[in-house]
Amino acid sequence: MVNIASDLLEIMRQRFDSSPYPRQPLEKSPKNETDKLYIHSLVNAYYLRNQKVIDTQGKLILDAGCGSGYKSLMLAEANPGAKIVGFDISPESVKLARERLDYHGFDNTEFHVLALEELPSLNQQFDYINCDELLYLLPDISVGLKAMQAVLKPNGIIRSNLHSVFARTNVFRAQKAFTLMGLMAGTPGELEVEIVQETIMALKDNVQLKARTWQPFYATPEGEEKILMNYLLQGDKGYTVPEMFSALADSHLEFISMVNWRQWQLLDLFQQPDNLPSFLAMSLPDISPEESLHLYELLNPVNRLLDFWCGHPQPPLDILPVTEWTDADWQGATVHLCPQLKTPQFQEQLI
């Protein structure tokens, strides 16, 4: 397996040692961030693929590139009874992650300092792998996907993402501009952030780079993290849907769904989806999921992330579509609430 370029790896290590990501206060809890808990729940991803409800008790969940541990905490909150394993190349980030999970009372955890392609050295197989905001930083995304595939249980699921080359094109131009200015030569810090702030604020408001990437919030001390993770993010690259599918095939992984699948509905882009031009009405029903997603990103590149679920290839499900259910099927059905909706507040609203 090809190693990540050692110089880039060292730059990343230094960067996140000096500025662990994300910068969330230790005491902050994601308990009420239902949308994010949904994404980090094995139950939801498993049901989407298998149409069955799974118990998270005793499951083994990996946070690949755990950073400061806030996503690890989300995984722990979203999957009661599961063991959380996290790793990162930054020792300082791993230290913060341990402290965070301990602070919130989760002791069934372990954290390691290692790189993504070193995953098989853990000698563990995982039910769910969360690899968030990491894969697109690798020189070869297939290396990362293959490393995760090697430690995924036969029925396990991976959640990962790539930056969209179309949605992020203006940020990539900014990165090239600041590379030209010498701000990416080492590990960007406060000085480089200040130069970025001064440069963009000095531009006229109608200059495209400023108009399409800048937010007033970035000029505040709290905006430093956003500048580091956008304008000054080394190793950042963009991908298309076909490139994502190609990497999955190369890694012997099967696409399950986009995580925010409701925001990738092709027909939602049309004023009258039930009255399409004749060519589209005849052709769209027959295109593959890859073609549908690719057409969406070409027509409406609004999603920064190609955020997806995947896993080992599975046999097709033998499930009767809801559109073909009889009255007896409906009367005998069992309704399961998404775990994030099992709250007194939702019960009250439902009643």
Disulfide bonds with the S-S distance in Angstrom:
none
